[in-house]
Amino acid sequence: MAPSKILYCCITSLFLVALNQTVAEASQVETRVLRTSLSEGIVDLSVRLSSPLDWKDESYRSKKEFTIDAPPGIPNPGTTRHQLQWNSDGTFEWFQFDFIQAGTYRIVDEHTIEARLFGGPILLGSFDPVSKVLKFDGLDYVADFPVPDVTVEVSGNLSEWTKVEQLEEISQDFTEGHTLSVRFKRRKVGSEYYRVRINGGATIPVNISDDEPETFQLDPFVLEEASLDDCLLTLDVNYGGGCEEHEFEVFMSPFLFDESFPAQANLWLKHNGNGDFCRGLVSEKLVIDITAVIEQYRAQYGRDDEIILNVHGYFSDKPNVVKAVRYSP
């Protein structure tokens, strides 16, 4: 039987790995599959997320579980985890079993925190930016994040994809840092590929189009900066308003890449201010998922390679502002 493979496409990367293969620890902060396993037709993935994380603003739960201290005679009382909550006013709460301690804290350096319990000792916490694990009072803590939407698709040829309709489990994985556990049934026996899409809800997808750039020009905005981290494109924009919710869409047009080396794609933003007549200056960071651009490249060239992304600003006559970033698989 040919080995089955996993094609991992989170919002920030594409990753191919054989099932039952242990993936080496990342040397830098990135989205990646840490482990895969196949047992009795069930596929298990452990995925490290690279979504932005300011460790000082997060709540934490201990990786270690503790048996709940229940009254005698109660069978299987269950388990719990210690919890840490850092507050913006310089105080913190520390939940342990069925009681809570509190105190104050201060940031010592970029990855170290000093906490003083009310009426108690001083404790130090150290945060690892790679694993995103906070070590505090001898225990490892991980950020307690909301579980994002997950979609799994299967293919036998990397071109035609079918959605896996029922996932067995999607949950936070406490064995590592900012990680997610995904479990699903294998669709068939043989050689197949799986694509896992993770959407935290805060990213904007790229629409593939062949419309003229003029059709994307709606309400003015200023494109200040552009940066790329794996498959996440971050754009700094500002615009006039402040009284209505503003909406942005992103389009790749034309749908074919410019023939150069590396190939180039043109991205256009469509800004809808929803009739906002207020005159405040609003600054915003847009996070764009460029997965659709990568898939379009693969469909056109049959491989993965570097891509130059030309991000265009608003124009009323002809394009004049462009920010170029380079994608590397």
C-alpha positions as CSV (number, residue, x, y, z in Angstrom):
1,M,0.0,0.0,0.0
2,A,1.4,3.4,-0.9
3,P,2.0,5.7,2.0
4,S,-0.7,8.3,2.7
5,K,0.4,12.0,2.9
6,I,-0.9,15.1,4.6
7,L,-1.0,18.4,2.7
8,Y,-1.3,21.1,5.3
9,C,-2.5,24.5,4.3
10,C,-3.2,26.7,7.3
11,I,-3.8,30.3,6.8
12,T,-0.1,30.9,6.9
13,S,1.7,27.9,5.2
14,L,1.6,24.8,3.0
15,F,3.2,21.7,4.5
16,L,3.6,18.1,3.1
17,V,4.5,15.3,5.5
18,A,4.1,11.5,5.6
19,L,1.8,10.1,8.2
20,N,3.4,8.6,11.3
21,Q,6.4,10.9,10.8
22,T,7.5,13.1,13.7
23,V,8.2,16.6,12.6
24,A,11.3,18.4,14.0
25,E,10.9,21.3,16.3
26,A,10.7,24.7,14.5
27,S,13.8,26.9,14.9
28,Q,11.7,30.1,14.5
29,V,8.1,31.1,15.0
30,E,6.0,29.7,12.2
31,T,2.9,27.8,11.4
32,R,3.6,24.1,10.9
33,V,2.5,20.5,11.5
34,L,4.3,19.3,14.6
35,R,3.1,15.6,14.5
36,T,0.9,13.3,12.5
37,S,-0.3,9.9,13.2
38,L,-2.6,7.2,11.7
39,S,-4.3,4.6,13.8
40,E,-7.3,2.4,12.8
41,G,-8.3,4.8,10.1
42,I,-8.1,7.9,12.2
43,V,-5.8,10.7,11.2
44,D,-4.4,13.0,14.0
45,L,-2.6,16.3,13.4
46,S,-1.0,18.6,15.9
47,V,-0.6,22.0,14.4
48,R,1.4,25.0,15.8
49,L,-0.3,28.2,14.9
50,S,1.5,31.4,14.0
51,S,-1.3,33.8,14.6
52,P,-0.1,37.1,16.3
53,L,0.3,36.7,20.0
54,D,1.2,39.3,22.6
55,W,2.0,37.0,25.4
56,K,1.5,39.7,28.1
57,D,-2.1,40.2,27.0
58,E,-3.1,36.5,27.1
59,S,-4.8,34.3,29.7
60,Y,-3.0,30.9,30.3
61,R,-3.8,27.4,31.3
62,S,-1.3,24.9,32.7
63,K,-0.3,22.0,30.4
64,K,-0.5,19.7,33.4
65,E,-3.9,18.4,34.6
66,F,-4.8,18.0,38.3
67,T,-7.5,15.8,39.8
68,I,-10.3,17.9,41.2
69,D,-10.5,17.9,45.0
70,A,-14.0,16.5,45.4
71,P,-15.8,15.3,48.5
72,P,-15.3,11.6,49.5
73,G,-17.5,9.2,47.7
74,I,-17.7,11.0,44.3
75,P,-16.4,8.8,41.6
76,N,-14.2,10.2,38.8
77,P,-14.4,13.9,39.9
78,G,-12.5,14.8,36.7
79,T,-9.5,17.1,36.2
80,T,-8.7,20.8,36.0
81,R,-5.8,23.0,35.0
82,H,-4.3,26.0,36.8
83,Q,-5.1,29.3,35.2
84,L,-3.2,32.7,35.0
85,Q,-4.8,36.0,34.0
86,W,-2.7,39.1,33.5
87,N,-4.7,42.3,33.7
88,S,-3.9,45.7,32.0
89,D,-3.9,47.5,35.4
90,G,-0.8,45.5,36.6
91,T,-2.7,42.9,38.7
92,F,-3.1,39.2,38.1
93,E,-5.2,36.3,39.2
94,W,-3.9,32.8,39.7
95,F,-6.6,30.0,39.8
96,Q,-5.4,26.8,41.5
97,F,-7.8,23.9,42.1
98,D,-10.7,25.5,43.9
99,F,-9.1,28.7,45.2
100,I,-7.6,31.9,43.7
101,Q,-4.6,34.0,44.6
102,A,-4.0,37.5,43.4
103,G,-1.2,40.0,43.2
104,T,0.7,42.5,41.1
105,Y,3.2,42.1,38.3
106,R,5.7,44.0,36.3
107,I,7.5,43.3,33.0
108,V,11.3,42.8,33.7
109,D,12.4,42.4,30.1
110,E,10.9,41.3,26.7
111,H,10.2,37.7,27.8
112,T,10.3,37.9,31.6
113,I,7.6,38.8,34.1
114,E,7.9,39.3,37.9
115,A,4.8,38.6,39.9
116,R,4.2,39.4,43.6
117,L,1.4,37.7,45.5
118,F,-0.5,39.8,48.0
119,G,1.0,38.7,51.3
120,G,3.2,36.2,49.5
121,P,6.5,35.7,47.7
122,I,7.8,37.1,44.4
123,L,7.6,34.6,41.4
124,L,9.2,34.9,38.0
125,G,7.7,33.9,34.7
126,S,9.7,33.2,31.5
127,F,8.0,33.1,28.1
128,D,9.5,31.1,25.1
129,P,8.6,33.0,21.9
130,V,9.2,29.8,19.8
131,S,7.1,27.3,21.6
132,K,4.9,30.1,23.1
133,V,5.0,28.4,26.5
134,L,5.1,30.5,29.7
135,K,7.0,28.8,32.6
136,F,5.7,30.1,35.9
137,D,6.3,28.6,39.4
138,G,7.6,25.4,37.9
139,L,4.7,24.7,35.6
140,D,4.3,25.2,31.8
141,Y,1.4,27.3,30.8
142,V,0.0,27.9,27.3
143,A,-2.3,30.6,26.0
144,D,-6.0,29.8,26.2
145,F,-7.1,30.7,22.7
146,P,-10.5,30.4,20.9
147,V,-10.6,27.4,18.6
148,P,-10.8,28.6,15.0
149,D,-12.9,27.2,12.2
150,V,-11.3,24.2,10.5
151,T,-12.0,22.6,7.1
152,V,-10.4,19.4,5.9
153,E,-10.3,18.5,2.2
154,V,-9.0,15.3,0.5
155,S,-7.6,14.7,-3.0
156,G,-5.9,11.9,-4.9
157,N,-4.2,14.2,-7.5
158,L,-3.7,17.6,-5.8
159,S,-6.1,19.3,-8.2
160,E,-9.6,18.0,-7.4
161,W,-10.6,18.4,-3.7
162,T,-13.5,17.0,-1.7
163,K,-14.5,18.2,1.8
164,V,-14.3,15.8,4.6
165,E,-17.8,16.2,6.0
166,Q,-17.4,15.1,9.6
167,L,-14.4,15.9,11.8
168,E,-13.9,13.8,14.9
169,E,-12.2,16.5,17.0
170,I,-11.0,20.1,16.8
171,S,-9.5,21.4,20.1
172,Q,-6.6,23.2,21.7
173,D,-3.6,20.9,22.0
174,F,-1.9,21.5,25.4
175,T,1.1,19.3,24.7
176,E,2.8,22.2,22.9
177,G,2.4,25.9,22.9
178,H,-0.1,27.7,20.6
179,T,-1.2,24.5,19.0
180,L,-4.4,22.8,17.7
181,S,-5.4,19.2,17.5
182,V,-7.4,18.0,14.5
183,R,-8.7,14.5,14.1
184,F,-10.7,13.0,11.3
185,K,-11.4,9.6,9.6
186,R,-9.4,8.6,6.6
187,R,-11.6,8.6,3.6
188,K,-10.2,5.6,1.8
189,V,-7.2,3.2,1.8
190,G,-4.5,4.1,-0.7
191,S,-2.5,7.2,-1.6
192,E,-4.2,10.5,-0.8
193,Y,-3.5,14.0,0.2
194,Y,-5.3,16.1,2.8
195,R,-5.6,19.9,2.9
196,V,-6.4,21.5,6.2
197,R,-7.7,25.1,6.2
198,I,-7.6,27.0,9.5
199,N,-9.5,30.3,9.6
200,G,-9.3,32.4,12.7
201,G,-11.9,34.8,11.3
202,A,-9.6,37.8,11.3
203,T,-8.1,37.4,7.8
204,I,-9.4,38.5,4.4
205,P,-9.2,36.0,1.5
206,V,-7.9,36.9,-2.0
207,N,-10.5,36.7,-4.8
208,I,-9.2,35.5,-8.1
209,S,-10.5,37.8,-10.9
210,D,-10.0,39.0,-14.4
211,D,-11.8,42.3,-14.0
212,E,-10.2,45.6,-14.8
213,P,-8.5,47.3,-11.8
214,E,-10.8,50.3,-12.2
215,T,-13.7,48.2,-11.0
216,F,-12.1,47.7,-7.6
217,Q,-11.8,51.5,-6.9
218,L,-14.7,52.5,-4.7
219,D,-13.8,54.7,-1.6
220,P,-10.4,56.3,-1.2
221,F,-7.7,54.9,1.2
222,V,-4.0,55.3,1.7
223,L,-1.7,52.2,1.5
224,E,1.2,52.9,3.9
225,E,3.1,49.6,4.3
226,A,3.0,45.9,3.3
227,S,4.7,42.9,4.9
228,L,4.5,39.2,4.5
229,D,4.8,36.3,7.0
230,D,4.4,32.9,5.4
231,C,0.9,33.2,3.8
232,L,-0.3,36.2,5.8
233,L,0.0,39.6,4.1
234,T,-0.3,42.5,6.5
235,L,-1.3,45.9,5.1
236,D,-1.2,49.2,7.0
237,V,-3.9,51.5,5.6
238,N,-5.7,54.7,6.7
239,Y,-8.8,56.4,5.5
240,G,-11.2,59.1,6.5
241,G,-14.2,58.2,8.6
242,G,-14.9,57.0,12.1
243,C,-18.7,56.7,12.2
244,E,-19.4,53.6,10.1
245,E,-17.8,50.1,9.8
246,H,-15.5,50.0,6.8
247,E,-15.0,46.9,4.6
248,F,-12.1,45.7,2.5
249,E,-12.0,43.1,-0.2
250,V,-8.8,41.9,-2.0
251,F,-8.6,40.8,-5.6
252,M,-5.8,39.2,-7.8
253,S,-6.2,40.5,-11.3
254,P,-5.4,39.4,-13.9
255,F,-5.8,35.8,-12.8
256,L,-2.7,34.8,-14.8
257,F,0.8,35.7,-13.4
258,D,3.1,38.1,-15.1
259,E,5.9,36.1,-16.9
260,S,9.0,37.1,-15.0
261,F,11.3,35.5,-12.6
262,P,9.9,35.3,-10.0
263,A,6.4,35.4,-11.4
264,Q,4.4,38.4,-10.4
265,A,0.8,38.8,-9.2
266,N,-1.1,42.1,-8.9
267,L,-3.4,42.6,-5.9
268,W,-6.1,45.3,-5.6
269,L,-8.1,46.5,-2.6
270,K,-11.7,47.4,-2.8
271,H,-12.7,49.8,0.1
272,N,-16.3,50.3,1.0
273,G,-16.8,53.1,3.6
274,N,-20.6,52.4,3.8
275,G,-21.4,56.1,3.4
276,D,-19.2,57.3,6.3
277,F,-19.1,61.1,6.2
278,C,-17.1,61.6,9.3
279,R,-13.7,63.3,9.0
280,G,-11.6,61.4,11.5
281,L,-8.3,59.7,10.3
282,V,-8.6,56.0,10.9
283,S,-5.6,53.7,10.8
284,E,-6.1,49.9,10.3
285,K,-4.0,46.8,9.8
286,L,-5.5,44.4,7.3
287,V,-4.4,40.7,7.4
288,I,-4.8,39.0,4.0
289,D,-4.7,35.2,3.5
290,I,-2.9,34.7,0.2
291,T,-3.5,30.9,0.0
292,A,-5.7,31.4,-3.1
293,V,-2.8,33.1,-4.9
294,I,-0.5,30.2,-4.0
295,E,-3.1,27.7,-5.3
296,Q,-3.5,29.7,-8.5
297,Y,0.3,29.6,-9.0
298,R,0.3,25.8,-8.5
299,A,-2.6,25.4,-11.0
300,Q,-0.8,27.5,-13.6
301,Y,2.7,26.2,-13.2
302,G,2.3,22.8,-11.4
303,R,4.8,23.6,-8.7
304,D,5.5,25.9,-5.8
305,D,8.0,28.8,-6.2
306,E,8.7,32.4,-5.2
307,I,6.1,35.0,-6.2
308,I,6.3,38.8,-6.2
309,L,3.1,40.3,-4.9
310,N,2.4,43.9,-6.2
311,V,-0.1,45.4,-3.8
312,H,-1.7,48.5,-5.4
313,G,-3.2,51.5,-3.5
314,Y,-6.3,53.4,-4.4
315,F,-6.3,55.5,-7.6
316,S,-8.8,57.7,-9.3
317,D,-7.0,58.0,-12.7
318,K,-4.3,55.4,-13.0
319,P,-2.3,53.2,-10.6
320,N,0.5,55.0,-8.9
321,V,1.2,53.6,-5.4
322,V,2.4,50.0,-5.2
323,K,4.0,48.0,-2.4
324,A,5.9,44.9,-3.5
325,V,6.6,41.9,-1.2
326,R,8.1,38.5,-2.0
327,Y,6.5,35.1,-1.1
328,S,8.9,32.2,-0.6
329,P,7.4,28.6,-0.1
